[in-house]
Amino acid sequence: MAGYSILETKIDIPQDEIDHFRQMLTITRFPALPIVPGADEDRSTYGTKLSDFKDAKERLLNFDWRKFEAEMNRKDVFYGNISSSKLKVHSEFSAIMRSKRADAIPLLILHGWPFSFWEYKYLIEPLTNPPAEQPAFHVVLPSLPGIFLSSIIPNKQHSTPDVARVFNTLMVDVLGYQTYGAHGGDFGAINLRQVQLNHADTCELIHFTGFPAPRPAGFTDSDMANLDEVDKRVLGKSVAFQTLGLGYLHMQTTEVATLGYALYDGVGMVSWVVSKYRSLMSSCKVPEEKHEQVWMDQLVNVLLYQYTHSSHTSMLMYKQSGRKYIFEAFGKQPNKQGCPMGISSFDGEIMLAPQPWIKAAGNLIYYKHHPEGGGHIPALVLPEELIEDLREFFAANWTGSSRLASHL
């Protein structure tokens, strides 16, 4: 297809980048005490715990990047820097995992912040190479604009609907799929909401783990009182997050350059995201035997950002989207129903609304609650349960074609 190029690549971080960040970690000095007595026991009010900051520093300092890099460069993953005049961005870095099954469903998976496409590493093999009785998927895992090896947002006018257009163009015009499905949470869900509303002719189904729909017009206090216990718990988590957990969002929507330059080089980014990671872990019931693994699976994103000089640009999506697309767009949209959707509600999720609110915003055809936990990061905490839900949702509802472009 004219107007595009796909440059196959491997992840190979220059040694001087690794050495530089290790040096920055090595020379880091910490305060002798927490900012105020008791601050380390009150993360929700004071932010990053000094003890967590120190722990993260030591783990990153001793992390075997080359071993991790070899894992990322596994033979079943195709990495491409995709450039296209249709995309209207310089390049889009994507990981593409093709199934050998002829009936495989193309699945676009979008990550959030402060994460990366590798958040979904535990899903790759089960989705692309499932048992014969289960649906198979061609998995496309792009990096969001400004993160890792993807180009930065090209101009001040480029917002969430433009990002949705980029990913729809990637799937349809560049990779050659006639129709596709999608999955995402966090900022991936924010982008996919615009895919849902604006590209329902090509995106057949979307599965969300986060959907912060606002209270619908006409939803009375009596209706609120009649919410079931699951919906009341879901709403409570969401309200608590919007009350106490949005300090970072305010900064990243109002002073993203100020913050971004401060965190660009050094360990500042470690401190900025550590409190997010710990808060997510505390709300999603991480099994004890997975605690160390989930902690490191999150921390490694700091290296992905720092080694590619994308800590500052990773946050720009908040400024470019604002509350209009981060929250308001999840409400009912005039004359736009969008493609059908499914929801997996993992206990502890912080960006989810009660079922009646979601139904008012779109065509909800699948809903499953997981009281065992998973929260905001189910792909890391409960990947088997998330895989099962994706299989159920798409097996029951997928009717599309999965033609694969010949150049891949």
Secondary structure, DSSP 8 states (H G I E B T S, - for coil): -TTEEEEEE-----HHHHHHHHHHHHT----SS-SSTTGGG-HHHH-S-HHHHHHHHHHHHT--HHHHHHHHT-TT-EEEEEEETTTTEEEEEEEEE--S-TT-EEEEEE--TT--GGGGHHHHHHHHS--TTS--EEEEEE--TTSTTS----STT--HHHHHHHHHHIIIIIS--SSEEEEE-HHHHHHHHHHHHH-TTTEEEEEES-B-----TT--HHHHHT--HHHHHHHHHHHHHHHHS-HHHHHHHHSHHHHHHHHSSSSHHHHHHHHHHHHHHHHTT--GGGHHHHHHHHHHHHHHHHHTT-HHHHTHHHHHHHHHHHTGGGS-BTTB--S-EEEEEEET-SSB--HHHHHHHS-EEEEEEEEEEETT-HHHH-HHHHHHHHHHHHHHH--------TT-
